[in-house]
């Protein structure tokens, strides 16, 4: 799907109503994906685009509404008002003219609660009149200025004192649309030519990476349904590339420990002939792995199981390589999932760190001597990255970080940390990630 609300033919008032429902759900603690699943299919692309925009500027909108209407209206109207204020926020490049958005927001309010239409109209028109002074006043509130919870900003400031502001700003931009060409079907250069024939401009990156200059729905990607290409961020593609740096013998037994939705599972199988076991705790999410493999014409054993409890699923045969894409805060991919910053709590981080450590400790004995485990998270927080690895190395004397290939560690979603730079005019940074290889000594008694 594109991040373009104009792609829908539905009235804007209708889309604003659905967007308000999505915002209300997120503010109540529900994921945006779950909320969008309830949206009518025809309205989903436009609602998703507007919801993404609104959630990127929700902190500013909430601060403005607190000034413009000190008493919060009922939740259904409040969510509509917040969505409209976020869409009017000038720094976010509003997708509609002010008068159009106000008119349609009032229409949406009327359909939700007829008596609230005049209130919504008054608040939005006052915001437009006093916009400059309101923005200056609101900028003193960090959560409103940077559109992240205060605790999140504090953590970024602690972990990345020289880059935290740039990271916060980058989080409110649209992410690039990056593709991975199926290595069994073509090359980055051949697919770039295929895209050009379809009228789509793109640039090639390392390996099998292609980055579109403008995002499009996957249905417009030539050969997508036939398995020629997949959507995958450039930094995410680096995980499997690191594991492939030490060649595996044909038919080697490998494990993708937290596999859903299956992008890295598929990438591994596109590049090597392996006996791959893909695990995920959630049977529903595991079906996405099966669907991805079927589309790409690949085969693996998939199993719904808890990777942290190998006694319930492991057959005792060691793995030559293990990929652990561990559950994390997702703080590195909030451009793609703007609801995450509003759903996470500071108290979530210690619990996630404990889960990551438990997975590492449980999976390490399953790795053959001389084997490699790739630990990765889509997090910017050091507690889920380098701190986690430092603690693991203290616990496991038979583990070390190999010099070749070098592990990149933390990758920030900034141009000077872009693992896959693109020469195109719309080049943008890849997602934030942490990636480190761990190798097991062949003789643990004599490391």
Buried (B, 14 or more C-beta within 10 A) or exposed (E): BBBBBEEBEBEBBBBBBBBBBBBBBBBEEBBBEEBBEEBEEEBBBBBBBBBBBBBBBBBBBBBBBBBBBEEEBEEBBBBBBBBBBBBBBEEBEBBBEBEEBBBBBBBBBBBBBEEBBEBBBEBBBBBEEBBEEBBEBBEEBBBBBBBBBEBBBBBBBEBBEEBBBBBBEBBBBBBBBBBBBBBEBBBBEBBBEBBEEEEBEBBBBEBBBBBBBEBBEBEBBBBBEEBBBBBBBBBBBBBBBBBBEBEBEEEBBBBBBBBBBBBBBBBBBBBBEBBBBBBBBEEEBBBBBBEBBEBBBBEBEBBBBBBBEBEEEBEEEBBBBBBBBBBBBBBBBBBBBBBBBBBBEEEEBEEBBEBBBBBBEBBBEBBBEEBBBBBBBBBBBBBBBBEBBEBBBEEBEBBBEBEEBEBBBBBBBBEEBBBBBBEBEBBBBBBBBBBBBBBBBEEEEEE
